[in-house]
Amino acid sequence: MKVKNYDRNIIGILALIFIMLGAVSCGSTPQEEEPLPPAPVEAPVTEQPAAPGMADLEALEAARARALAAQSLAAEFGGAALFPSEWANASSLFNTAETQRNTTTLQNTRDSTERYIAAAEALEALAQLTLNRNWENTLQELNRARAAAVNAGAERLSPTHLSQADSTAGNARDSFNAQEYNRARDEAQNAISMYNSISTALDAFALRDEVAGTAQSLVPDFLARADSVATRAMERWDAGDYNGAAELIAEARDMYAALNIGIMAYNMREEIDSMGFQRFDSNNFDLADDALFNAADNFLDGNYVYARTRAEDAARRYAQVQQTAWRLYAAERNNAAEAQRAIAIQNRANVAVREEFNAAQLLYSRGATVQGEARYREAVTLFIESEAQFADVARIALERRQAAEEALIQANQRMAESDETARNVEAILRGGTTP
């Protein structure tokens, strides 16, 4: 029983201890506080894009100016026509740079600058292609112009002027190599004009040499006009106006050419008139006369190109008259030779003077052959020669026949006389008398 009481005391003590521990624990726990309101959230600060500086704007303008300069250079030398696809691509890049140009921010400005740089690079490449192609074409034109001058006799007839043109062409090459493209183009054009002036002048003076003698006596005023223009052309050359010199010398050449063709037509007319060929084609002859007189009027009026055209028309019509006339005249001469041949045969020339007759026959046959080949002038000459020879052999045959007949008559007469003499002798011998 005592043990049980002891247990109850221990349990009580333990309970008391727990109670005390609980009280202590409750006394040390803090009181829960109300939660604080959340702190206000501040809006995030947005960083403003950087603005372009003066250097950035200047770089943009420099890139644009570079593209414009390349575009202008390519356009000036015909880049659009020479390289159409490259021109379209480069122009598209530049147009894009223009439409998308933006300087509101540094980045936009730099992007715009890059677009202009891309366009400038494409346009510069196009410009270089254009310049190179232009120079290749210019060199070909220079070479052609120089070759024409040399072929016209410049090395022999005008070496000083040729040397001046060569020097100008050399200056053009030097300027191109120094990238002075406009200057190279101008110098090359001067050299081309110089070469052209030389070849045209030599052609003109060659025409003058052909026409001068006749023109001096026939149309001296016309020749003096042409010479005056040629003199002015040389004065322009000496003054360094090579384009002006080329224009004037070309005018002088047209004048000499008009004179040359006009005088040729006049000479054709003289032949037609002297041969009486108008009768074969009077219509074309009259039209040719009208054209020739009209050519002279236009020359006096200063319309040298048209004067040459009208002179050419006159020459063409006179040539038609000549062609018709010589064809018909050859037929006439053929008939005349054939008629004379018949007379020769009638006189038995083919027997009496066979060798001479055969020579005439050979000429006649050759005439018929070339007549069939439309070589009427030659045929006329052969027919006329054969006609004359047929006439000669006919005459010789006739003379020989007449001589033979005369000899026969004389022989017969002598025979008759001999018979009479014989009868007289016989009568005498018989003692008779002569009658």
C-alpha positions as CSV (number, residue, x, y, z in Angstrom):
1,M,0.0,0.0,0.0
2,K,2.9,2.3,0.8
3,V,4.3,1.6,-2.6
4,K,1.1,2.7,-4.3
5,N,1.1,6.0,-2.4
6,Y,4.7,6.6,-3.5
7,D,3.7,6.0,-7.1
8,R,0.8,8.5,-6.8
9,N,3.2,11.1,-5.4
10,I,5.6,10.7,-8.3
11,I,2.8,11.0,-10.8
12,G,1.7,14.1,-9.1
13,I,5.1,15.6,-9.1
14,L,5.5,14.9,-12.8
15,A,2.1,16.4,-13.6
16,L,3.1,19.5,-11.7
17,I,6.3,19.7,-13.6
18,F,4.5,19.5,-16.9
19,I,2.1,22.2,-15.9
20,M,4.9,24.5,-14.9
21,L,6.7,23.9,-18.1
22,G,3.6,24.7,-20.1
23,A,3.1,27.9,-18.2
24,V,6.7,28.9,-18.9
25,S,6.3,28.0,-22.5
26,C,3.2,30.0,-22.9
27,G,4.7,33.1,-21.3
28,S,7.7,33.2,-23.7
29,T,5.7,32.9,-27.1
30,P,5.3,36.4,-28.9
31,Q,2.0,37.7,-29.9
32,E,1.2,37.4,-33.7
33,E,1.4,40.8,-35.5
34,E,-0.8,42.0,-38.3
35,P,0.9,41.6,-41.8
36,L,2.3,44.8,-43.2
37,P,0.8,46.1,-46.5
38,P,2.9,45.4,-49.6
39,A,5.3,48.1,-50.6
40,P,4.2,50.0,-53.7
41,V,5.8,48.6,-57.0
42,E,7.6,51.3,-59.0
43,A,7.3,51.3,-62.8
44,P,10.6,50.1,-64.5
45,V,12.7,52.9,-65.9
46,T,12.9,52.5,-69.9
47,E,16.3,53.4,-71.4
48,Q,15.9,56.0,-74.2
49,P,17.6,55.0,-77.6
50,A,20.8,56.9,-78.3
51,A,20.4,59.8,-80.8
52,P,22.8,60.1,-83.8
53,G,25.7,62.4,-83.4
54,M,27.0,64.9,-85.9
55,A,29.7,62.5,-87.1
56,D,27.0,59.8,-87.7
57,L,24.9,62.2,-89.8
58,E,27.9,63.3,-91.8
59,A,28.8,59.7,-92.5
60,L,25.3,59.1,-93.8
61,E,25.5,62.2,-96.1
62,A,29.0,61.1,-97.3
63,A,27.7,57.7,-98.2
64,R,24.7,59.2,-100.0
65,A,27.0,61.6,-101.9
66,R,29.3,58.8,-102.8
67,A,26.4,56.8,-104.3
68,L,25.1,59.8,-106.2
69,A,28.5,60.6,-107.6
70,A,28.9,57.0,-108.8
71,Q,25.4,57.0,-110.3
72,S,26.0,60.2,-112.1
73,L,29.3,59.0,-113.5
74,A,27.7,55.7,-114.7
75,A,24.8,57.6,-116.3
76,E,27.1,60.1,-118.0
77,F,28.9,57.4,-119.8
78,G,25.8,55.3,-120.7
79,G,25.8,52.7,-118.1
80,A,22.1,52.1,-118.3
81,A,22.4,51.2,-122.0
82,L,25.6,49.2,-121.7
83,F,24.8,47.2,-118.6
84,P,21.0,47.3,-118.1
85,S,20.8,44.5,-115.5
86,E,23.6,45.9,-113.4
87,W,22.1,49.4,-113.6
88,A,18.7,48.1,-112.5
89,N,20.2,46.2,-109.5
90,A,22.4,49.2,-108.4
91,S,19.5,51.6,-108.8
92,S,17.2,49.4,-106.8
93,L,19.8,49.5,-103.9
94,F,19.9,53.2,-104.1
95,N,16.2,53.7,-104.2
96,T,15.8,51.4,-101.2
97,A,18.4,53.5,-99.3
98,E,16.5,56.6,-100.2
99,T,13.0,55.3,-99.2
100,Q,14.3,53.7,-96.0
101,R,16.4,56.6,-94.9
102,N,15.9,57.2,-91.2
103,T,17.9,59.4,-88.8
104,T,15.6,59.2,-85.7
105,T,18.1,57.1,-83.8
106,L,21.7,56.2,-83.9
107,Q,21.0,52.7,-85.0
108,N,18.6,53.8,-87.7
109,T,21.1,56.3,-88.9
110,R,23.8,53.7,-89.1
111,D,21.5,51.2,-90.9
112,S,20.7,53.9,-93.4
113,T,24.4,54.6,-93.9
114,E,25.1,50.9,-94.5
115,R,22.3,50.8,-97.2
116,Y,23.9,53.9,-98.9
117,I,27.3,52.3,-98.8
118,A,26.0,49.1,-100.4
119,A,24.3,51.2,-103.1
120,A,27.5,53.2,-103.6
121,E,29.6,50.1,-104.0
122,A,27.3,48.6,-106.6
123,L,27.1,51.9,-108.5
124,E,30.9,52.3,-108.3
125,A,31.4,48.9,-109.7
126,L,28.9,49.7,-112.5
127,A,30.6,53.0,-113.2
128,Q,34.0,51.2,-113.5
129,L,32.5,48.7,-115.9
130,T,30.9,51.5,-117.9
131,L,34.1,53.5,-118.1
132,N,36.2,50.5,-119.2
133,R,33.7,49.5,-121.8
134,N,33.5,53.1,-123.1
135,W,37.2,53.3,-123.3
136,E,37.4,50.0,-125.2
137,N,34.8,51.4,-127.7
138,T,36.7,54.7,-127.9
139,L,40.0,52.9,-128.7
140,Q,38.3,50.9,-131.4
141,E,36.9,54.1,-132.9
142,L,40.3,55.8,-132.6
143,N,41.9,52.8,-134.4
144,R,39.2,52.8,-137.2
145,A,39.6,56.6,-137.7
146,R,43.3,56.4,-137.8
147,A,43.3,53.4,-140.2
148,A,41.0,55.4,-142.6
149,A,43.3,58.3,-142.5
150,V,46.3,56.1,-143.3
151,N,44.4,54.3,-146.0
152,A,43.7,57.7,-147.5
153,G,47.4,58.3,-147.7
154,A,48.0,60.4,-144.6
155,E,51.5,59.0,-143.9
156,R,52.6,60.1,-147.3
157,L,50.5,63.1,-148.0
158,S,49.8,64.6,-144.6
159,P,52.4,63.3,-142.1
160,T,52.4,66.5,-139.9
161,H,48.6,66.4,-139.4
162,L,48.7,62.7,-138.7
163,S,51.4,63.2,-136.1
164,Q,49.2,65.9,-134.4
165,A,46.3,63.6,-134.2
166,D,48.5,60.8,-132.8
167,S,49.7,63.1,-130.1
168,T,46.2,64.0,-129.1
169,A,45.2,60.3,-129.0
170,G,48.2,59.7,-126.7
171,N,47.1,62.5,-124.4
172,A,43.7,60.8,-124.2
173,R,45.3,57.5,-123.1
174,D,47.3,59.3,-120.5
175,S,44.2,61.0,-119.1
176,F,42.3,57.8,-118.9
177,N,45.1,56.1,-117.0
178,A,45.1,59.0,-114.6
179,Q,41.4,58.5,-114.1
180,E,40.6,61.9,-115.7
181,Y,37.7,60.4,-117.6
182,N,36.0,63.4,-118.9
183,R,39.2,64.9,-120.1
184,A,40.1,61.6,-121.7
185,R,36.8,61.5,-123.5
186,D,37.2,65.0,-124.8
187,E,40.7,64.4,-126.0
188,A,39.8,61.2,-127.7
189,Q,36.9,62.9,-129.5
190,N,39.3,65.6,-130.7
191,A,41.7,62.9,-132.0
192,I,38.8,61.1,-133.8
193,S,37.7,64.4,-135.3
194,M,41.3,65.0,-136.4
195,Y,41.7,61.6,-138.0
196,N,38.3,62.0,-139.7
197,S,39.3,65.5,-141.0
198,I,42.5,64.1,-142.5
199,S,40.9,61.2,-144.3
200,T,38.0,63.4,-145.5
201,A,40.4,66.1,-146.6
202,L,42.5,63.7,-148.6
203,D,39.4,62.2,-150.2
204,A,38.2,65.7,-151.0
205,F,41.5,66.8,-152.5
206,A,41.6,63.5,-154.6
207,L,38.2,64.5,-156.0
208,R,39.5,68.0,-156.7
209,D,42.5,66.6,-158.6
210,E,40.1,64.6,-160.8
211,V,37.8,67.6,-161.5
212,A,40.1,70.6,-161.3
213,G,41.2,70.8,-165.0
214,T,37.7,70.5,-166.5
215,A,36.1,72.6,-163.8
216,Q,38.6,75.4,-164.2
217,S,37.6,75.8,-167.8
218,L,34.0,74.8,-167.5
219,V,32.7,76.1,-164.1
220,P,35.6,78.1,-162.5
221,D,33.3,79.9,-160.1
222,F,32.0,76.5,-158.7
223,L,35.6,75.3,-158.2
224,A,36.5,78.6,-156.4
225,R,33.6,78.1,-154.0
226,A,34.7,74.7,-153.0
227,D,38.3,75.8,-152.6
228,S,37.2,78.6,-150.3
229,V,35.4,76.1,-148.0
230,A,38.5,73.8,-148.0
231,T,40.7,76.8,-147.0
232,R,38.3,77.7,-144.1
233,A,38.5,74.1,-142.9
234,M,42.3,74.3,-142.7
235,E,42.0,77.5,-140.8
236,R,39.7,75.9,-138.2
237,W,42.2,73.0,-137.8
238,D,45.0,75.5,-137.2
239,A,42.9,77.2,-134.6
240,G,42.3,73.9,-132.8
241,D,38.6,73.6,-133.7
242,Y,38.8,70.1,-135.0
243,N,35.1,69.4,-135.0
244,G,34.5,72.6,-137.0
245,A,37.3,71.6,-139.4
246,A,35.7,68.2,-139.9
247,E,32.4,69.8,-140.7
248,L,33.8,72.2,-143.2
249,I,36.1,69.7,-144.9
250,A,33.1,67.4,-145.3
251,E,31.2,70.2,-146.9
252,A,34.1,70.8,-149.3
253,R,34.2,67.1,-150.1
254,D,30.5,67.3,-150.9
255,M,31.1,70.2,-153.2
256,Y,34.0,68.5,-155.0
257,A,31.9,65.4,-155.3
258,A,29.0,67.3,-156.8
259,L,31.4,68.9,-159.3
260,N,33.0,65.6,-160.1
261,I,29.7,63.9,-160.8
262,G,28.2,66.9,-162.6
263,I,31.2,67.1,-164.9
264,M,31.1,63.3,-165.5
265,A,27.4,63.7,-166.5
266,Y,28.3,66.7,-168.7
267,N,30.9,64.6,-170.5
268,M,28.4,61.8,-171.0
269,R,26.0,64.3,-172.5
270,E,28.8,65.5,-174.9
271,E,29.3,62.0,-176.1
272,I,25.6,61.5,-176.6
273,D,25.3,64.7,-178.5
274,S,28.4,64.1,-180.7
275,M,27.2,60.6,-181.6
276,G,23.6,61.8,-182.2
277,F,22.3,59.3,-179.7
278,Q,19.4,61.5,-178.5
279,R,17.3,59.8,-181.2
280,F,17.5,56.5,-179.4
281,D,16.0,57.7,-176.0
282,S,15.0,61.4,-176.2
283,N,12.8,61.2,-173.1
284,N,15.6,60.2,-170.7
285,F,17.9,62.6,-172.5
286,D,15.5,65.6,-171.7
287,L,15.0,64.4,-168.1
288,A,18.8,64.2,-167.7
289,D,19.3,67.7,-169.0
290,D,16.7,69.0,-166.5
291,A,18.5,67.2,-163.6
292,L,21.9,68.5,-164.6
293,F,20.7,72.1,-164.8
294,N,18.9,71.7,-161.5
295,A,22.1,70.4,-159.9
296,A,23.9,73.6,-161.0
297,D,21.2,75.8,-159.5
298,N,21.3,74.0,-156.2
299,F,25.1,74.2,-156.1
300,L,24.9,78.0,-156.5
301,D,22.2,78.1,-153.7
302,G,24.6,76.2,-151.3
303,N,22.6,72.9,-151.4
304,Y,25.6,70.8,-152.1
305,V,24.3,67.5,-151.0
306,Y,21.1,67.9,-153.1
307,A,23.2,69.2,-156.0
308,R,25.2,66.0,-155.9
309,T,22.0,64.0,-155.8
310,R,20.6,65.8,-158.8
311,A,24.0,65.4,-160.7
312,E,23.8,61.7,-159.9
313,D,20.3,61.6,-161.3
314,A,21.5,63.3,-164.5
315,A,24.4,60.9,-164.8
316,R,22.1,57.9,-164.3
317,R,19.7,59.0,-167.0
318,Y,22.5,59.9,-169.4
319,A,23.9,56.4,-168.8
320,Q,20.5,54.9,-169.6
321,V,20.5,56.9,-172.9
322,Q,24.0,55.6,-173.6
323,Q,23.2,52.0,-172.9
324,T,20.1,52.1,-175.1
325,A,21.9,54.0,-177.8
326,W,25.0,51.8,-177.9
327,R,22.8,48.6,-178.0
328,L,20.8,49.9,-180.9
329,Y,23.8,51.5,-182.6
330,A,25.6,48.2,-182.4
331,A,22.7,46.5,-184.2
332,E,22.8,49.2,-186.9
333,R,26.5,48.7,-187.4
334,N,26.0,44.9,-187.4
335,N,23.5,45.3,-190.2
336,A,25.8,47.7,-192.1
337,A,28.7,45.2,-191.9
338,E,26.5,42.3,-192.9
339,A,25.3,44.3,-196.0
340,Q,28.9,45.1,-197.0
341,R,29.8,41.4,-196.4
342,A,27.0,40.4,-198.8
343,I,28.4,42.8,-201.5
344,A,31.9,41.3,-201.0
345,I,30.5,37.8,-201.5
346,Q,28.6,39.0,-204.5
347,N,31.9,40.3,-206.0
348,R,33.4,36.9,-205.1
349,A,35.8,38.4,-202.7
350,N,35.7,35.3,-200.7
351,V,37.4,33.6,-203.7
352,A,39.3,36.3,-205.3
353,V,40.9,37.8,-202.1
354,R,40.2,34.9,-199.8
355,E,42.8,35.8,-197.1
356,E,41.6,39.4,-196.8
357,F,38.0,38.3,-196.8
358,N,38.7,35.8,-194.0
359,A,40.3,38.6,-191.9
360,A,37.3,40.8,-192.3
361,Q,35.0,37.8,-191.5
362,L,37.0,37.2,-188.3
363,L,36.4,40.8,-187.1
364,Y,32.7,40.5,-187.9
365,S,32.4,37.2,-186.0
366,R,34.2,38.7,-183.0
367,G,31.8,41.7,-183.1
368,A,28.8,39.4,-183.1
369,T,30.2,37.5,-180.1
370,V,30.8,40.6,-177.9
371,Q,27.5,42.0,-179.1
372,G,25.8,38.9,-177.6
373,E,27.8,39.6,-174.4
374,A,26.3,43.2,-174.2
375,R,29.7,44.7,-174.9
376,Y,28.2,47.1,-177.4
377,R,31.0,49.7,-177.6
378,E,33.5,47.0,-178.5
379,A,31.0,45.4,-180.9
380,V,30.5,48.7,-182.7
381,T,34.2,49.1,-183.2
382,L,34.6,45.6,-184.6
383,F,31.6,46.0,-186.9
384,I,32.9,49.2,-188.2
385,E,36.3,47.7,-188.9
386,S,34.9,44.6,-190.5
387,E,32.5,46.7,-192.6
388,A,35.5,48.7,-193.9
389,Q,37.5,45.6,-194.7
390,F,34.5,44.0,-196.4
391,A,34.3,47.1,-198.5
392,D,38.0,46.9,-199.3
393,V,37.9,43.3,-200.4
394,A,34.7,43.9,-202.3
395,R,36.4,46.7,-204.2
396,I,39.5,44.7,-204.8
397,A,37.5,41.7,-206.0
398,L,35.5,44.0,-208.3
399,E,38.6,45.6,-209.6
400,R,40.2,42.2,-210.3
401,R,37.0,41.0,-212.0
402,Q,36.8,44.1,-214.1
403,A,40.5,43.8,-215.0
404,A,40.0,40.1,-215.9
405,E,37.1,41.0,-218.0
406,E,39.0,43.8,-219.7
407,A,41.9,41.5,-220.3
408,L,39.5,38.9,-221.8
409,I,38.1,41.5,-224.1
410,Q,41.5,42.6,-225.1
411,A,42.6,39.0,-225.6
412,N,39.5,38.4,-227.7
413,Q,40.2,41.5,-229.7
414,R,43.8,40.5,-230.2
415,M,42.6,37.1,-231.3
416,A,40.2,38.7,-233.8
417,E,43.0,40.9,-235.0
418,S,45.3,37.9,-235.4
419,D,42.6,36.1,-237.4
420,E,42.3,39.0,-239.7
421,T,46.0,39.3,-240.1
422,A,46.3,35.6,-240.9
423,R,43.6,35.9,-243.6
424,N,45.4,38.9,-245.2
425,V,48.7,37.0,-245.2
426,E,47.1,34.1,-246.9
427,A,45.6,36.3,-249.5
428,I,48.9,37.9,-250.3
429,L,50.6,34.5,-250.6
430,R,47.9,33.5,-253.1
431,G,48.6,36.6,-255.0
432,G,45.6,38.5,-254.0
433,T,45.4,41.9,-252.3
434,T,44.4,42.8,-248.8
435,P,40.9,44.1,-248.4
